[in-house]
Amino acid sequence: DFFRSLVRHLALILDTKFAFIARFSENNTREMRTLAVWRDNEFLPSESYILDGSATSMVLSSSFLEISQDAQTILPCDEYLRREGISSYMGTQLIDSNGKILGILAVMDVKTLPAWEPGRWILKIFAARAGAELERLAAEHESAVLQRKLMQAQKMEAIGQLAAGIAHDLNNALFAVAGHLQLMKMDDMNHYTLRTSIQSALSGCERASSLIGQLLCFSRQGKYNIQSVRLEQLVEETIDFLSRVIGQEIEITHLTPAQPVYIEADQAQLQQALTNLIINAKHAMPKGGIIRIEYTNRFVELPHRYNLKALRGNFACISISDTGEGIHEDNLERIFEPFFTTKDVGTGSGLGLAMVYGIMQNHGGWIEASSEVGKGSMFTLYFPIAETNMEQSQQYQGESEKAVNGCVLVIDDEPVLVDLMRTFLEKAGFSTNGFSSAAEALAWYKDNSHTVDLIVLDMKMPKISGEECFRRIRSVRPEAKVIILSGYIQDEAAQRLLQNGALRFLQKPVRYDELVRIISDYLAHLNAVQH
């Protein structure tokens, strides 16, 4: 209504047949869309038009254009001038307070437009008012968008805290169940039905463990093995890994950047996020299509709008787009919520995108989604660019070719888990000692630290936390080797311990045979170095 009133009064004051205001189209800078058009005492519907060859393109390049007659001869490519029989034209730019061009305001007529200096000033005054209104509307729109994003972030944070708490309790229970099943499986059993039941129960534990892992990723309680990652190389490896799953009906276009891009990331989690997005894109194109992956670098002034922990600076962006079915606008803001899915019942857990959201938040970045039904979707990942490309040293793997001896101290507030870990370690040939009280463990360690080769430490314990216990262990023996083990942990605490020399973080429920292998590999490496 404001813009309609503006062009109507402008046409009346300047005595012209036509007056219109137009701005750049939202997704195409070579196209304009009219906000209001006045012709012959009536308003016309809004329409879009291409800039090339138009009078508007000359206004945008010269700030002001005045043609008193023969406009069609001067601008033979402007279809609108020819269609309406326009002879005269006068237009000027709409700009905001920062000098950015927003659009144009113009009047036209079939008759000659006489030179009239006040008319030029009137047009510019109206244009200044229209530019100010466009800028106000843009600021109002941005404020509304940011408010929605803030509310979404707060909701996701609350859901994440709930998910993390549930995952912690489930992990401890699952850890005990899976451990006893693994012990039973290790014993010699000839009864086929019993062995089959145990294997089925173990498979159920693994599926539950996978869901818990996704919940923890969403709740941003993970990201422990940080290293410098070459982004485009990791994407290429993920595409190669998924090549058989994707199928020939899907074409993946990977546009690698001109220069290598390095970020600090947990490689396994990042690959999981990319895998989820690519598989989702495949599912959105059941009849085939194109997945396009490309990179940009962007400087973000206020990243805390999208992630409260994000810092101002340069971000590496990966855009993964598809030509699939698209996502309805009503679902677009909910797609990152855990257990929300648009797939058929039984075909998806609703945790895939929730996990990607959590991974990105935990890496100091964020994910944005845009979509149009029937045309496809685009997901853009924002990563802080790393200051260095030096990769961390690899973990010791595969060095325990023969039996290894050593003493392992187990500290966990769950007595059943302490007993299980000791049982598995002793079956592997290690001597062990274990405590469900951190205070008792520390008291014993002061007198026996020289006998301990490695410590398995639970991070979340009452009275004395895992972080405090680690600090006290190191005060007794600075070179003490510690593996962190937990089902629930704040990311900052995990990173501090890893930076302070903890060997590794393992997420509960870890397979006991994997824990034994990791300890065996490390102690085998230690023995090799000493000899």
C-alpha positions as CSV (number, residue, x, y, z in Angstrom):
1,D,0.0,0.0,0.0
2,F,2.8,2.4,0.8
3,F,4.5,1.8,-2.6
4,R,1.2,2.0,-4.5
5,S,0.4,5.3,-2.8
6,L,3.9,6.6,-3.7
7,V,3.8,5.8,-7.4
8,R,0.2,7.1,-7.7
9,H,1.1,10.5,-6.2
10,L,4.3,10.7,-8.2
11,A,2.5,10.2,-11.5
12,L,-0.1,12.8,-10.5
13,I,2.5,15.4,-9.5
14,L,4.6,14.9,-12.6
15,D,1.6,14.4,-14.9
16,T,2.8,11.1,-16.4
17,K,0.9,8.1,-17.6
18,F,3.2,5.6,-16.0
19,A,5.1,5.4,-12.6
20,F,6.6,2.3,-11.1
21,I,9.0,1.1,-8.4
22,A,11.1,-2.1,-8.7
23,R,13.7,-3.9,-6.7
24,F,16.2,-6.8,-7.4
25,S,14.7,-10.2,-7.4
26,E,15.6,-12.2,-4.3
27,N,17.6,-15.0,-6.1
28,N,18.7,-13.3,-9.3
29,T,20.6,-10.0,-9.5
30,R,20.0,-9.8,-13.2
31,E,16.3,-9.6,-12.7
32,M,14.0,-6.9,-11.2
33,R,10.5,-7.3,-9.7
34,T,8.0,-4.4,-9.6
35,L,6.6,-3.5,-6.2
36,A,3.9,-1.1,-7.5
37,V,3.0,0.0,-11.1
38,W,0.6,2.9,-11.9
39,R,-0.8,3.1,-15.5
40,D,-3.7,5.1,-16.7
41,N,-5.3,5.7,-13.3
42,E,-5.1,2.1,-12.2
43,F,-2.6,-0.3,-10.5
44,L,-1.1,-3.2,-12.4
45,P,-0.1,-6.6,-11.0
46,S,3.6,-7.0,-10.0
47,E,5.8,-8.7,-12.6
48,S,9.5,-9.6,-13.1
49,Y,11.7,-8.5,-16.0
50,I,15.2,-9.0,-17.1
51,L,17.7,-6.2,-16.8
52,D,19.7,-6.8,-20.0
53,G,18.9,-4.1,-22.5
54,S,16.3,-2.3,-20.4
55,A,16.1,1.3,-19.3
56,T,16.5,0.1,-15.7
57,S,20.0,-1.3,-16.5
58,M,21.0,2.3,-17.6
59,V,19.6,3.8,-14.4
60,L,21.6,1.3,-12.3
61,S,24.8,2.1,-14.1
62,S,24.4,5.9,-14.2
63,S,22.3,6.7,-11.1
64,F,19.9,8.8,-13.1
65,L,18.4,8.6,-16.6
66,E,16.3,11.1,-18.4
67,I,15.0,10.6,-22.0
68,S,12.6,13.4,-23.1
69,Q,11.6,11.6,-26.4
70,D,12.3,8.7,-28.8
71,A,13.0,6.3,-25.8
72,Q,12.3,3.2,-28.1
73,T,14.9,4.3,-30.6
74,I,17.5,4.9,-27.8
75,L,16.6,1.6,-26.1
76,P,15.5,-0.8,-28.9
77,C,15.9,-3.9,-26.6
78,D,13.4,-2.8,-24.0
79,E,10.3,-4.8,-24.7
80,Y,8.2,-2.9,-22.2
81,L,8.8,0.5,-23.9
82,R,7.9,-0.9,-27.2
83,R,4.8,-2.7,-25.9
84,E,3.4,0.4,-24.2
85,G,4.5,2.9,-26.9
86,I,6.7,4.8,-24.5
87,S,8.4,7.9,-25.8
88,S,9.8,9.6,-22.6
89,Y,11.4,8.2,-19.5
90,M,12.9,9.4,-16.2
91,G,14.3,7.2,-13.5
92,T,16.7,7.2,-10.5
93,Q,18.2,4.6,-8.1
94,L,16.9,3.6,-4.8
95,I,19.7,3.3,-2.3
96,D,20.0,2.6,1.5
97,S,21.9,4.5,4.2
98,N,25.1,2.6,3.3
99,G,24.9,3.5,-0.4
100,K,23.8,0.0,-1.5
101,I,21.5,0.0,-4.6
102,L,18.2,-1.6,-3.8
103,G,16.2,-0.8,-7.0
104,I,14.7,2.0,-9.1
105,L,11.9,4.5,-9.2
106,A,10.8,5.8,-12.6
107,V,8.0,7.6,-14.6
108,M,7.2,7.2,-18.3
109,D,4.8,8.6,-20.8
110,V,3.8,8.2,-24.5
111,K,4.2,11.9,-25.0
112,T,7.4,14.1,-24.8
113,L,8.5,14.8,-21.3
114,P,9.5,18.5,-21.0
115,A,12.7,19.4,-19.2
116,W,11.7,20.5,-15.7
117,E,14.3,20.7,-13.0
118,P,11.8,20.6,-10.1
119,G,10.5,17.3,-11.5
120,R,13.9,15.8,-11.2
121,W,14.2,16.8,-7.6
122,I,10.7,15.5,-6.8
123,L,11.6,12.1,-8.3
124,K,14.8,12.0,-6.2
125,I,12.9,13.0,-3.0
126,F,10.3,10.2,-3.6
127,A,13.2,7.8,-4.3
128,A,14.9,8.7,-1.1
129,R,11.7,7.9,0.9
130,A,11.2,4.7,-1.0
131,G,14.8,3.6,-0.4
132,A,14.4,4.3,3.3
133,E,11.2,2.2,3.5
134,L,12.8,-0.7,1.6
135,E,15.8,-0.6,4.1
136,R,13.4,-0.5,7.1
137,L,11.4,-3.5,5.7
138,A,14.7,-5.4,5.1
139,A,15.8,-4.7,8.7
140,E,12.4,-5.8,10.0
141,H,12.6,-9.0,8.0
142,E,16.1,-9.8,9.2
143,S,15.1,-9.1,12.8
144,A,12.2,-11.6,12.5
145,V,14.4,-14.2,10.9
146,L,17.1,-13.8,13.6
147,Q,14.4,-14.0,16.3
148,R,13.1,-17.3,14.8
149,K,16.6,-18.7,14.7
150,L,17.3,-17.7,18.3
151,M,14.1,-19.4,19.4
152,Q,15.0,-22.5,17.4
153,A,18.5,-22.5,18.9
154,Q,17.1,-22.3,22.4
155,K,14.6,-25.1,21.7
156,M,17.3,-27.3,20.3
157,E,19.6,-26.6,23.2
158,A,16.9,-27.7,25.7
159,I,16.2,-30.8,23.7
160,G,19.9,-31.5,23.5
161,Q,20.4,-31.3,27.2
162,L,17.5,-33.8,27.7
163,A,18.9,-36.1,25.1
164,A,22.3,-36.1,26.7
165,G,20.9,-36.9,30.1
166,I,18.9,-39.8,28.8
167,A,21.9,-41.1,26.8
168,H,24.1,-41.1,29.9
169,D,21.8,-43.3,31.9
170,L,21.1,-45.6,28.9
171,N,24.8,-45.9,28.2
172,N,25.7,-47.2,31.7
173,A,22.9,-49.7,31.6
174,L,23.8,-50.8,28.1
175,F,27.5,-51.1,28.9
176,A,26.7,-53.6,31.6
177,V,24.3,-55.7,29.5
178,A,26.6,-55.8,26.5
179,G,29.6,-56.7,28.7
180,H,28.0,-59.7,30.3
181,L,26.7,-60.9,26.9
182,Q,30.3,-60.7,25.5
183,L,31.6,-62.6,28.4
184,M,29.0,-65.4,27.9
185,K,29.9,-65.5,24.2
186,M,33.6,-65.9,25.0
187,D,32.9,-69.1,27.0
188,D,32.7,-72.4,25.1
189,M,29.1,-73.0,24.3
190,N,27.8,-75.7,22.0
191,H,24.1,-75.0,22.4
192,Y,23.2,-73.3,19.0
193,T,20.0,-71.7,20.4
194,L,21.8,-70.1,23.3
195,R,24.6,-68.7,21.1
196,T,22.0,-67.4,18.6
197,S,20.1,-65.6,21.4
198,I,23.3,-64.0,22.8
199,Q,24.2,-62.8,19.3
200,S,20.8,-61.3,18.7
201,A,21.0,-59.6,22.1
202,L,24.4,-58.2,21.2
203,S,23.1,-56.9,17.9
204,G,20.3,-55.1,19.7
205,C,22.8,-53.5,22.0
206,E,24.8,-52.3,19.1
207,R,21.7,-50.8,17.4
208,A,20.8,-49.1,20.7
209,S,24.4,-47.9,21.1
210,S,24.3,-46.4,17.6
211,L,21.1,-44.4,18.4
212,I,22.7,-43.2,21.7
213,G,25.7,-42.1,19.7
214,Q,23.5,-40.0,17.4
215,L,21.7,-38.5,20.4
216,L,25.0,-37.5,21.9
217,C,26.2,-36.0,18.6
218,F,23.0,-33.9,18.5
219,S,23.3,-32.9,22.1
220,R,26.9,-31.7,21.3
221,Q,28.5,-34.1,23.9
222,G,31.0,-35.4,21.4
223,K,34.1,-34.3,19.4
224,Y,37.1,-35.8,21.0
225,N,39.7,-36.7,18.3
226,I,40.4,-33.3,16.8
227,Q,43.0,-32.9,14.0
228,S,43.6,-30.7,11.0
229,V,41.5,-32.0,8.2
230,R,41.8,-31.1,4.5
231,L,38.2,-30.6,3.7
232,E,37.9,-31.4,0.0
233,Q,40.0,-34.5,0.5
234,L,37.7,-35.8,3.2
235,V,34.7,-35.1,1.0
236,E,36.3,-37.0,-1.9
237,E,37.0,-40.0,0.4
238,T,33.3,-39.9,1.6
239,I,32.0,-39.8,-2.0
240,D,34.3,-42.8,-2.9
241,F,33.1,-44.7,0.1
242,L,29.4,-44.1,-0.8
243,S,29.8,-44.7,-4.6
244,R,28.3,-48.2,-4.4
245,V,25.4,-47.1,-2.2
246,I,24.5,-44.1,-4.3
247,G,24.0,-46.0,-7.6
248,Q,24.5,-45.1,-11.2
249,E,21.2,-43.2,-11.4
250,I,22.6,-40.4,-9.2
251,E,25.3,-38.1,-10.5
252,I,27.6,-36.4,-8.0
253,T,29.3,-33.2,-9.2
254,H,32.2,-32.3,-6.8
255,L,33.6,-28.9,-7.6
256,T,36.9,-28.8,-5.6
257,P,38.2,-25.4,-4.5
258,A,41.2,-23.8,-6.2
259,Q,43.2,-23.8,-2.9
260,P,43.2,-26.5,-0.2
261,V,40.9,-25.8,2.7
262,Y,41.9,-27.0,6.2
263,I,39.6,-27.1,9.3
264,E,40.0,-28.4,12.8
265,A,37.6,-31.3,13.1
266,D,36.8,-34.8,14.4
267,Q,37.2,-36.6,11.1
268,A,34.9,-39.5,11.9
269,Q,32.1,-37.2,12.9
270,L,32.5,-35.0,9.9
271,Q,32.4,-38.1,7.6
272,Q,29.2,-39.2,9.3
273,A,27.6,-35.8,8.8
274,L,28.5,-35.8,5.1
275,T,27.3,-39.4,4.7
276,N,23.9,-38.5,6.2
277,L,23.5,-35.5,3.9
278,I,24.5,-37.4,0.7
279,I,22.3,-40.4,1.6
280,N,19.4,-38.0,2.3
281,A,19.9,-36.3,-1.1
282,K,19.8,-39.8,-2.8
283,H,16.5,-40.6,-1.0
284,A,15.1,-37.3,-2.2
285,M,15.7,-38.4,-5.8
286,P,14.1,-41.9,-6.2
287,K,14.2,-41.5,-10.0
288,G,17.7,-40.2,-10.1
289,G,19.2,-36.8,-10.3
290,I,22.2,-34.7,-9.5
291,I,24.0,-34.0,-6.2
292,R,26.2,-31.0,-6.4
293,I,29.0,-30.3,-3.9
294,E,30.8,-26.9,-4.0
295,Y,32.9,-24.7,-1.7
296,T,33.0,-21.0,-0.8
297,N,34.9,-18.9,1.8
298,R,32.9,-16.3,3.7
299,F,33.7,-13.8,6.4
300,V,31.0,-13.8,9.0
301,E,30.8,-10.7,11.2
302,L,28.2,-12.0,13.7
303,P,28.3,-15.8,13.8
304,H,26.9,-16.0,17.3
305,R,23.5,-15.5,15.7
306,Y,23.8,-19.1,14.4
307,N,26.0,-20.6,17.1
308,L,26.6,-19.0,20.5
309,K,30.1,-20.5,20.6
310,A,31.1,-19.4,17.0
311,L,33.8,-16.7,16.7
312,R,33.9,-13.8,14.2
313,G,36.1,-14.7,11.2
314,N,36.5,-16.7,8.0
315,F,34.4,-19.8,7.5
316,A,34.8,-22.6,4.9
317,C,31.4,-23.5,3.5
318,I,30.3,-26.8,1.8
319,S,27.0,-26.6,-0.1
320,I,25.4,-30.0,-0.8
321,S,22.4,-29.6,-3.2
322,D,20.1,-32.0,-5.0
323,T,17.5,-31.9,-7.7
324,G,15.0,-33.9,-5.6
325,E,11.5,-33.5,-4.3
326,G,12.3,-30.6,-1.9
327,I,11.1,-30.0,1.6
328,H,7.8,-28.2,2.4
329,E,8.2,-24.8,4.1
330,D,6.3,-26.0,7.2
331,N,8.9,-28.8,7.8
332,L,12.0,-26.8,7.0
333,E,12.4,-25.4,10.5
334,R,11.8,-28.7,12.2
335,I,14.1,-31.0,10.1
336,F,16.9,-30.8,12.7
337,E,14.8,-31.8,15.6
338,P,15.5,-35.4,16.9
339,F,12.9,-38.0,15.9
340,F,11.3,-35.6,13.4
341,T,11.2,-37.2,9.9
342,T,9.3,-36.8,6.7
343,K,10.0,-40.4,5.6
344,D,7.6,-43.2,5.9
345,V,7.2,-44.9,9.3
346,G,9.9,-47.5,9.8
347,T,12.3,-46.1,7.1
348,G,14.2,-43.6,9.2
349,S,15.0,-42.8,12.9
350,G,14.7,-39.1,12.6
351,L,18.1,-38.6,14.1
352,G,20.3,-38.2,11.0
353,L,19.9,-34.4,10.5
354,A,19.7,-33.8,14.3
355,M,23.1,-35.5,14.5
356,V,24.5,-33.3,11.7
357,Y,23.2,-30.2,13.5
358,G,24.9,-31.2,16.7
359,I,28.2,-32.0,15.0
360,M,28.3,-28.6,13.3
361,Q,27.4,-26.7,16.5
362,N,30.1,-28.6,18.4
363,H,32.7,-27.7,15.7
364,G,32.0,-24.0,16.2
365,G,30.0,-23.8,13.0
366,W,26.4,-24.4,11.9
367,I,24.2,-25.8,9.1
368,E,21.6,-23.9,7.0
369,A,18.9,-25.4,4.9
370,S,16.9,-24.0,1.9
371,S,14.5,-25.9,-0.3
372,E,11.8,-25.5,-2.9
373,V,9.2,-28.2,-3.3
374,G,9.7,-29.9,-6.7
375,K,13.1,-28.3,-7.3
376,G,15.4,-29.7,-4.7
377,S,17.2,-28.8,-1.4
378,M,20.5,-27.3,-0.4
379,F,22.3,-27.8,2.9
380,T,25.3,-25.5,3.7
381,L,27.9,-26.4,6.4
382,Y,29.9,-23.6,7.9
383,F,33.3,-24.4,9.4
384,P,35.8,-22.1,11.1
385,I,39.0,-22.2,8.9
386,A,42.0,-23.7,10.7
387,E,45.1,-21.6,11.2
388,T,47.4,-24.6,10.6
389,N,47.3,-27.7,8.4
390,M,49.7,-29.8,10.5
391,E,48.0,-33.1,11.2
392,Q,48.2,-34.8,14.6
393,S,50.1,-38.0,15.0
394,Q,48.2,-41.2,14.5
395,Q,47.1,-43.5,17.3
396,Y,49.1,-46.6,17.8
397,Q,47.4,-49.4,16.0
398,G,48.1,-53.0,15.3
399,E,51.3,-53.2,17.3
400,S,50.2,-55.9,19.7
401,E,51.0,-59.0,17.6
402,K,51.9,-61.0,20.7
403,A,50.6,-61.2,24.2
404,V,51.4,-58.1,26.3
405,N,51.7,-57.9,30.1
406,G,51.0,-54.9,32.3
407,C,48.9,-53.5,35.1
408,V,45.8,-51.5,34.4
409,L,43.9,-49.4,37.0
410,V,40.1,-49.1,36.4
411,I,38.2,-46.2,38.1
412,D,34.4,-46.0,37.5
413,D,31.6,-45.1,39.8
414,E,29.6,-48.1,38.6
415,P,30.8,-51.3,40.5
416,V,29.4,-53.6,37.9
417,L,31.4,-51.9,35.1
418,V,34.6,-52.0,37.1
419,D,34.2,-55.8,37.6
420,L,33.4,-56.3,33.9
421,M,36.4,-54.3,32.7
422,R,38.7,-56.1,35.1
423,T,37.3,-59.5,34.0
424,F,38.0,-58.8,30.3
425,L,41.5,-57.4,31.0
426,E,42.5,-60.3,33.1
427,K,41.3,-62.7,30.5
428,A,43.6,-60.9,28.1
429,G,46.5,-61.4,30.4
430,F,46.7,-58.1,32.3
431,S,46.9,-57.7,36.0
432,T,44.3,-55.2,37.2
433,N,43.0,-53.2,40.2
434,G,39.7,-51.4,40.3
435,F,37.7,-48.9,42.3
436,S,34.2,-47.5,42.2
437,S,35.3,-44.6,44.5
438,A,37.6,-42.0,43.1
439,A,38.8,-41.1,46.6
440,E,39.8,-44.7,47.4
441,A,41.5,-45.1,44.0
442,L,43.6,-42.0,44.6
443,A,44.6,-43.1,48.0
444,W,45.7,-46.5,46.6
445,Y,47.5,-44.9,43.7
446,K,49.7,-42.7,45.9
447,D,51.3,-45.8,47.3
448,N,51.3,-48.0,44.2
449,S,51.6,-45.6,41.2
450,H,54.9,-47.2,40.2
451,T,53.1,-50.5,39.5
452,V,50.5,-49.1,37.2
453,D,51.1,-49.0,33.4
454,L,47.8,-47.5,32.3
455,I,44.6,-46.1,33.9
456,V,41.0,-46.3,32.5
457,L,39.1,-43.4,34.0
458,D,35.4,-42.6,34.0
459,M,34.7,-38.9,33.5
460,K,31.4,-38.5,35.2
461,M,31.7,-39.5,38.9
462,P,30.1,-38.1,42.1
463,K,32.2,-36.1,44.6
464,I,35.4,-36.2,42.6
465,S,34.9,-35.7,38.8
466,G,37.0,-37.4,36.2
467,E,38.7,-34.2,35.4
468,E,39.7,-33.6,39.0
469,C,40.8,-37.2,39.4
470,F,43.0,-36.9,36.3
471,R,44.6,-33.7,37.8
472,R,45.4,-35.5,41.1
473,I,46.7,-38.6,39.3
474,R,49.1,-36.4,37.3
475,S,50.2,-34.6,40.5
476,V,51.4,-38.0,41.9
477,R,52.9,-39.2,38.6
478,P,53.1,-36.5,35.8
479,E,53.7,-39.1,33.1
480,A,50.7,-41.3,34.0
481,K,48.9,-42.7,30.9
482,V,45.1,-42.3,31.0
483,I,42.3,-43.4,28.7
484,I,39.1,-41.4,29.3
485,L,35.9,-43.5,29.2
486,S,32.3,-42.0,29.6
487,G,28.8,-42.0,28.2
488,Y,28.2,-38.3,29.0
489,I,30.7,-35.5,29.0
490,Q,30.9,-31.8,28.4
491,D,33.1,-31.1,25.3
492,E,35.3,-28.5,27.0
493,A,36.3,-31.0,29.8
494,A,37.2,-33.7,27.2
495,Q,39.3,-31.3,25.2
496,R,41.1,-30.1,28.2
497,L,42.1,-33.6,29.3
498,L,43.2,-34.6,25.7
499,Q,45.2,-31.4,25.5
500,N,46.8,-32.1,28.8
501,G,48.0,-35.6,27.7
502,A,45.1,-38.1,28.0
503,L,45.8,-40.8,25.5
504,R,42.3,-41.2,24.1
505,F,38.6,-40.7,24.6
506,L,36.3,-43.7,24.2
507,Q,32.5,-43.3,24.2
508,K,30.4,-45.7,26.2
509,P,29.3,-48.3,25.5
510,V,32.6,-49.3,24.0
511,R,33.1,-53.0,23.0
512,Y,35.2,-54.6,25.6
513,D,37.3,-56.4,23.0
514,E,38.0,-53.0,21.4
515,L,39.1,-51.6,24.8
516,V,41.4,-54.6,25.3
517,R,42.9,-54.1,21.8
518,I,43.5,-50.4,22.4
519,I,45.2,-51.1,25.7
520,S,47.2,-54.0,24.2
521,D,48.3,-51.8,21.2
522,Y,49.5,-49.0,23.4
523,L,51.4,-51.2,25.9
524,A,53.0,-53.1,23.0
525,H,54.2,-49.9,21.5
526,L,55.5,-48.7,24.9
527,N,57.4,-52.0,25.4
528,A,58.9,-51.7,21.9
529,V,60.1,-48.1,22.6
530,Q,61.6,-49.1,26.0
531,H,63.5,-52.1,24.4
